[in-house]
Amino acid sequence: MGDRPGTTEPHLSVLSAPGLAAWSLHDRDTGACLAFHVMADDEGFDDPRIPKDPRSVSFITLPEW
């Protein structure tokens, strides 16, 4: 993550809902979005852009619609 501007590790946000999930990375200094991914269920959590040890994490779950 050293090639990114700002802090060493970004903030990781995760959204989980029935049949859908998403994650995004944001620079902790500027708030700039560094990466964003939407997927069916949890098929994309092995993406190499997700830091192994993020500086902070927020997690949101949505009820069934």
Buried (B, 14 or more C-beta within 10 A) or exposed (E): BEEBEBBEBBBBBBBBBEEBBBBBBBBBEEEEEBBEBEEEEEEBEEEEEBBEEBEEEEEEEEEEE
